[in-house]
Amino acid sequence: MIVVAEDHEDILLVLRRALERAGHEVVAATDGAEALEAVRRHKPDVVITDVDMPRMSGLELCRAIRADPGLEHIPVVLASGSLLPGDARAGEVGASATLLKPFLPAQLLACVADLMPSRPA
């Protein structure tokens, strides 16, 4: 399962559709605070979050996940148009990966595949 946090509905729809077509279950949130509640409730395999969102930014969301011993192992992908390559903030909050917008669905799926825990055969 993947929690996706994105405040732009059109982008959220594209992310959700790409992930679901690849066979992932998706829980969508429109801000960081809602996403944190979803992460606590569902304990997803991966979190994908925009950086600039209302109520709680993606950076704050990542920091909150890393500060919680029950959640800190969950990979977090920062997907943003506001981060520049080499932006230190992603590393400072403990992000597992960054995707710079605009990105292709194939890039998203490759990133998720790299971060998903391996399942026993």
HELIX and SHEET records of a PDB file:
HELIX    1   1 GLU A    9  ARG A   21  1                                  13    
HELIX    2   2 GLY A   32  HIS A   42  1                                  11    
HELIX    3   3 GLY A   58  ALA A   67  1                                  10    
HELIX    4   4 ALA A   88  GLU A   92  1                                   5    
HELIX    5   5 PRO A  105  LEU A  115  1                                  11    
SHEET    1   A 5 VAL A  26  ALA A  29  0                                        
SHEET    2   A 5 ILE A   2  ALA A   5  1                                        
SHEET    3   A 5 VAL A  46  THR A  49  1                                        
SHEET    4   A 5 VAL A  76  SER A  80  1                                        
SHEET    5   A 5 ALA A  97  LEU A 100  1                                        
END                                                                             
